[in-house]
Amino acid sequence: MSLPTIDRETPDLAIEVKNLTYVFKNKRRGLDNINLEVPWGSTNLLVGPNGAGKSTLLKILAGKTLIKQGSLRLGGFDPFEFLSARNSHHNSDINSYISYLGTEWANNSVVKRDIPVKLLISSIGGEIYKDRRDELIQLMDLDPDWSMSSISDGERRRVQLVMGLLKPWKLLLLDEVTVDLDVIVRQNLLNFLKRECRERNCCVVYATHIFDGLGKEWCDRVIHLNEGKKTDDIDIAKINFTADVDGVAITTNASKEVSNIDVQLAESLHPLVLHWLHDDLEIRGSREEEKLRIAKKINGWDNSQDHYFDSDSRLGDYFKATRGPN
């Protein structure tokens, strides 16, 4: 089998997704017929309610979750070809090409041990990328002499970001990793990412529920997912930030495509996303209505409780004891 190569002269599109559908083992659809084209040099915001499919999409783009329906190309190549090749050189190459940062890292018991921050950073190339290392340490306000066992969750998150951004990436995928950051550090990070995209023609896809500071100065595009479907895909140039609008006003053209959006409050996407999420909740209905709808989609789902627990497992005994009377 001939191994694919990464062409550094990448095509115009950083991400090209066609008819992507992802179904979980329990038969629930995590993504439903997603089509997406994202250009290089762009900063993209991924929004939607919990369970909308944001994390699933990002993990697929990162090559962490295999797909069976649809196609995916990043910079013109298929990331899964590298994974299936199981070649350490090429896997290393793609890992340098794509950087994925999720919430799991900071909660891992391994990174809560008595390890100096500078040792962790050095272990992934801190001496090789000295200029980037020093800049990121300053931006994230880190003390290299900190011990990972004695810092806060927010400080641990900042260490993760320095490590994840240290090697020059081409495509950066962020999944809720700024939730623990203070306002200044978060703004420093956003400014750094914007500059990277402009100067190195990179691409960022950022899933978050925090929208302060994410107006036209940072965001190029807003992608809205709900129940696994792409419901909106808006160029930021079509969003007007104004204090004269009562709520959110959306204007469509004759083809029913969005031609203009007026959002109350200056330079904040919060009103628009809040408007979308209210609509998402109305579409979802009550939890009981949601259960009925899911039940129609899934046949043979065993909803009994006992099959989740191993009778010989102390963990199972714990959950059985704490779940209350049947």
C-alpha positions as CSV (number, residue, x, y, z in Angstrom):
1,M,0.0,0.0,0.0
2,S,1.4,3.4,-1.0
3,L,1.2,5.9,1.8
4,P,-0.4,9.3,1.1
5,T,1.7,12.4,1.5
6,I,0.7,15.8,2.9
7,D,1.1,18.5,0.3
8,R,2.1,21.7,2.1
9,E,0.7,23.7,-0.8
10,T,-2.8,22.9,0.3
11,P,-6.0,23.5,-1.7
12,D,-8.2,26.5,-0.9
13,L,-10.4,24.4,1.4
14,A,-9.1,23.4,4.9
15,I,-12.1,21.2,5.5
16,E,-14.4,19.6,3.0
17,V,-17.2,17.4,4.3
18,K,-19.8,15.7,2.1
19,N,-22.9,13.9,3.2
20,L,-21.4,13.0,6.6
21,T,-23.6,10.9,8.9
22,Y,-22.4,9.3,12.1
23,V,-24.4,6.8,14.1
24,F,-23.5,5.8,17.6
25,K,-23.5,2.2,18.8
26,N,-26.8,2.7,20.5
27,K,-28.2,3.7,17.0
28,R,-28.6,7.3,17.9
29,R,-27.6,9.7,15.1
30,G,-24.8,12.0,16.2
31,L,-24.5,13.7,12.8
32,D,-27.0,13.7,10.0
33,N,-25.9,14.5,6.4
34,I,-23.4,17.2,7.2
35,N,-22.0,19.2,4.3
36,L,-19.3,21.7,5.0
37,E,-16.6,23.7,3.2
38,V,-14.2,25.8,5.3
39,P,-11.4,27.8,3.7
40,W,-7.8,28.3,4.9
41,G,-7.0,31.5,6.8
42,S,-10.4,31.5,8.6
43,T,-11.6,31.5,12.2
44,N,-14.8,29.5,12.6
45,L,-17.2,29.3,15.5
46,L,-19.1,26.1,16.1
47,V,-22.3,26.6,18.2
48,G,-25.3,24.6,19.3
49,P,-26.9,23.1,22.4
50,N,-25.4,20.3,24.4
51,G,-25.7,17.1,22.4
52,A,-26.0,18.9,19.1
53,G,-23.0,17.0,17.6
54,K,-20.2,19.6,18.0
55,S,-17.8,17.3,19.8
56,T,-18.6,14.4,17.5
57,L,-17.8,16.5,14.5
58,L,-14.5,17.8,15.9
59,K,-13.3,14.3,16.9
60,I,-14.1,13.1,13.3
61,L,-12.2,16.0,11.8
62,A,-9.3,15.2,14.2
63,G,-9.2,11.6,13.0
64,K,-10.2,10.3,16.4
65,T,-13.5,8.8,15.3
66,L,-13.8,6.8,12.1
67,I,-16.7,7.4,9.7
68,K,-18.7,4.9,7.6
69,Q,-21.1,7.3,5.8
70,G,-19.9,10.3,3.9
71,S,-16.5,11.7,3.0
72,L,-13.9,14.0,4.6
73,R,-10.9,15.8,3.2
74,L,-8.6,18.1,5.1
75,G,-6.4,20.3,2.9
76,G,-7.2,17.9,0.1
77,F,-6.2,14.6,1.9
78,D,-8.2,12.0,3.7
79,P,-6.9,11.8,7.4
80,F,-8.1,8.3,7.8
81,E,-5.7,7.0,5.2
82,F,-2.8,8.0,7.5
83,L,-4.4,6.3,10.5
84,S,-5.0,3.0,8.6
85,A,-1.5,3.0,7.3
86,R,-0.2,2.7,10.9
87,N,3.1,4.3,9.9
88,S,4.7,6.2,12.8
89,H,6.4,8.8,10.5
90,H,3.2,9.6,8.7
91,N,1.1,9.6,11.9
92,S,3.6,12.0,13.4
93,D,3.2,14.1,10.3
94,I,-0.6,14.3,10.5
95,N,-0.5,15.0,14.2
96,S,1.7,18.0,13.5
97,Y,-0.8,19.1,10.8
98,I,-3.9,18.8,13.0
99,S,-4.1,19.9,16.6
100,Y,-7.1,18.8,18.6
101,L,-7.7,20.1,22.2
102,G,-10.6,18.8,24.2
103,T,-11.7,19.0,27.8
104,E,-10.5,15.5,28.7
105,W,-6.8,16.3,29.0
106,A,-6.9,18.5,32.1
107,N,-9.0,16.0,34.0
108,N,-6.6,13.1,33.4
109,S,-5.0,11.9,36.6
110,V,-1.6,11.6,34.9
111,V,-1.3,15.4,34.5
112,K,-2.3,16.0,38.1
113,R,0.9,14.4,39.4
114,D,3.9,16.2,40.9
115,I,5.5,17.1,37.5
116,P,7.0,20.5,36.8
117,V,5.3,22.4,34.0
118,K,8.6,23.0,32.3
119,L,9.3,19.3,32.1
120,L,6.0,18.7,30.4
121,I,6.6,21.4,27.8
122,S,10.2,20.3,27.2
123,S,9.0,16.7,26.6
124,I,7.0,17.7,23.5
125,G,9.6,20.0,21.9
126,G,9.9,23.1,24.1
127,E,13.6,23.4,23.2
128,I,12.9,23.1,19.5
129,Y,10.3,25.8,19.4
130,K,11.8,28.2,21.8
131,D,10.3,31.4,20.4
132,R,6.8,29.9,20.3
133,R,7.3,28.4,23.7
134,D,8.3,31.7,25.3
135,E,5.5,33.6,23.6
136,L,2.8,31.1,24.6
137,I,4.1,31.0,28.2
138,Q,3.8,34.7,28.4
139,L,0.4,34.8,26.7
140,M,-1.0,32.1,29.0
141,D,0.7,33.6,32.1
142,L,2.4,30.4,33.1
143,D,5.1,29.9,35.7
144,P,7.3,27.0,34.3
145,D,8.3,26.0,37.8
146,W,4.7,25.3,38.8
147,S,3.9,21.7,39.8
148,M,1.0,20.1,38.0
149,S,-0.2,18.7,41.3
150,S,-0.7,22.1,43.0
151,I,-2.3,24.3,40.4
152,S,-5.9,25.2,39.7
153,D,-8.1,23.8,36.9
154,G,-7.7,27.0,35.0
155,E,-3.9,27.0,35.3
156,R,-3.9,23.3,34.2
157,R,-6.0,24.3,31.2
158,R,-3.4,27.0,30.3
159,V,-0.6,24.4,30.4
160,Q,-2.7,22.2,28.0
161,L,-3.1,25.1,25.6
162,V,0.7,25.9,25.6
163,M,1.5,22.3,24.9
164,G,-1.2,22.0,22.2
165,L,-0.2,25.1,20.4
166,L,3.6,24.7,20.7
167,K,4.2,22.9,17.4
168,P,3.1,24.9,14.4
169,W,-0.2,23.4,13.4
170,K,-2.2,23.9,10.2
171,L,-5.7,23.0,11.4
172,L,-6.7,23.7,15.0
173,L,-9.8,22.1,16.6
174,L,-10.9,23.5,20.0
175,D,-13.7,21.8,22.0
176,E,-14.7,23.9,25.0
177,V,-11.1,24.4,26.2
178,T,-11.5,28.0,27.2
179,V,-14.2,27.5,29.9
180,D,-11.7,27.6,32.7
181,L,-9.7,30.7,31.5
182,D,-10.0,34.2,32.9
183,V,-11.0,37.0,30.6
184,I,-7.5,38.4,29.9
185,V,-5.9,35.0,29.2
186,R,-8.8,34.0,26.9
187,Q,-8.5,37.3,25.0
188,N,-4.7,36.8,24.6
189,L,-5.4,33.3,23.2
190,L,-8.1,34.5,20.7
191,N,-5.7,37.3,19.5
192,F,-2.9,34.7,19.0
193,L,-5.1,32.3,17.1
194,K,-6.4,35.1,14.8
195,R,-2.9,36.2,14.0
196,E,-1.8,32.6,13.3
197,C,-4.6,32.2,10.8
198,R,-3.8,35.4,9.0
199,E,0.0,35.1,9.0
200,R,0.4,31.3,8.4
201,N,-2.9,30.8,6.5
202,C,-4.1,28.3,9.1
203,C,-7.6,27.4,10.1
204,V,-9.4,27.3,13.5
205,V,-12.7,25.6,14.4
206,Y,-13.7,26.6,17.9
207,A,-16.7,25.1,19.8
208,T,-17.8,27.1,22.8
209,H,-20.7,28.4,24.8
210,I,-18.8,31.6,25.7
211,F,-19.4,34.3,23.1
212,D,-17.9,37.5,24.6
213,G,-15.2,39.0,22.4
214,L,-16.3,36.8,19.4
215,G,-17.6,39.5,17.1
216,K,-16.3,40.5,13.7
217,E,-12.9,41.2,15.0
218,W,-12.2,37.5,15.6
219,C,-14.8,35.3,13.9
220,D,-15.1,34.8,10.1
221,R,-17.9,32.4,10.2
222,V,-20.6,30.9,12.5
223,I,-21.7,27.2,12.1
224,H,-24.8,26.2,14.0
225,L,-25.6,22.5,14.7
226,N,-28.7,21.1,16.3
227,E,-29.6,17.5,16.8
228,G,-26.8,16.5,14.5
229,K,-27.8,18.7,11.6
230,K,-26.2,21.8,10.3
231,T,-29.0,24.4,10.6
232,D,-27.1,27.6,9.9
233,D,-23.8,28.5,8.2
234,I,-23.3,32.3,8.3
235,D,-20.5,34.5,7.0
236,I,-19.8,37.0,9.8
237,A,-20.0,39.8,7.2
238,K,-23.8,39.2,7.1
239,I,-24.2,39.9,10.8
240,N,-24.7,43.5,11.8
241,F,-23.9,44.3,15.5
242,T,-26.1,47.2,16.6
243,A,-27.7,48.6,19.7
244,D,-30.8,49.6,17.8
245,V,-32.4,46.2,17.2
246,D,-34.9,44.7,19.6
247,G,-33.5,41.1,19.9
248,V,-32.5,39.4,16.6
249,A,-33.8,40.3,13.2
250,I,-33.0,37.8,10.4
251,T,-33.6,38.8,6.7
252,T,-33.7,36.2,4.0
253,N,-33.7,36.6,0.2
254,A,-36.0,35.1,-2.4
255,S,-34.1,31.7,-2.3
256,K,-34.7,31.6,1.5
257,E,-30.9,32.0,2.2
258,V,-29.9,34.3,5.0
259,S,-28.9,37.7,3.5
260,N,-28.6,39.7,6.7
261,I,-28.8,39.4,10.5
262,D,-29.1,42.2,12.9
263,V,-28.0,41.4,16.4
264,Q,-28.5,43.6,19.5
265,L,-25.5,44.8,21.5
266,A,-22.1,45.7,20.0
267,E,-19.7,43.0,18.9
268,S,-21.2,40.1,20.7
269,L,-22.7,36.9,19.2
270,H,-24.4,36.1,22.4
271,P,-27.9,37.4,21.3
272,L,-27.8,35.5,18.0
273,V,-26.7,32.2,19.6
274,L,-29.3,32.7,22.4
275,H,-32.0,33.2,19.7
276,W,-30.9,30.0,17.9
277,L,-30.8,27.9,21.1
278,H,-34.3,29.1,22.0
279,D,-35.4,27.9,18.6
280,D,-33.5,24.6,19.1
281,L,-35.4,24.0,22.4
282,E,-38.7,24.6,20.7
283,I,-37.9,22.1,18.0
284,R,-36.7,19.6,20.6
285,G,-39.9,20.0,22.7
286,S,-40.1,18.6,26.2
287,R,-37.9,15.8,27.4
288,E,-40.9,13.4,27.2
289,E,-41.5,14.5,23.6
290,E,-37.8,14.0,22.9
291,K,-37.9,10.5,24.4
292,L,-40.8,9.5,22.1
293,R,-39.0,10.9,19.1
294,I,-35.8,9.0,19.9
295,A,-37.8,5.8,20.6
296,K,-39.2,6.0,17.0
297,K,-35.6,6.2,15.7
298,I,-34.2,3.4,17.7
299,N,-35.6,-0.2,17.6
300,G,-34.7,-2.8,20.2
301,W,-33.0,-0.4,22.7
302,D,-32.8,-2.2,26.0
303,N,-33.7,0.4,28.6
304,S,-33.5,-1.9,31.6
305,Q,-31.0,-0.8,34.2
306,D,-29.4,-3.9,35.4
307,H,-27.5,-4.8,32.2
308,Y,-25.3,-1.7,32.8
309,F,-23.9,-3.2,35.9
310,D,-21.6,-6.2,36.5
311,S,-22.8,-8.0,39.6
312,D,-19.2,-8.8,40.5
313,S,-18.1,-5.2,40.1
314,R,-17.7,-2.9,43.1
315,L,-18.4,0.0,40.8
316,G,-21.6,-1.6,39.7
317,D,-22.6,-2.2,43.4
318,Y,-21.9,1.4,44.1
319,F,-24.2,2.7,41.4
320,K,-26.9,0.2,42.3
321,A,-26.7,1.4,45.9
322,T,-26.9,5.1,45.0
323,R,-29.5,5.0,42.2
324,G,-32.4,4.8,44.7
325,P,-35.4,2.5,44.9
326,N,-36.7,0.9,41.7
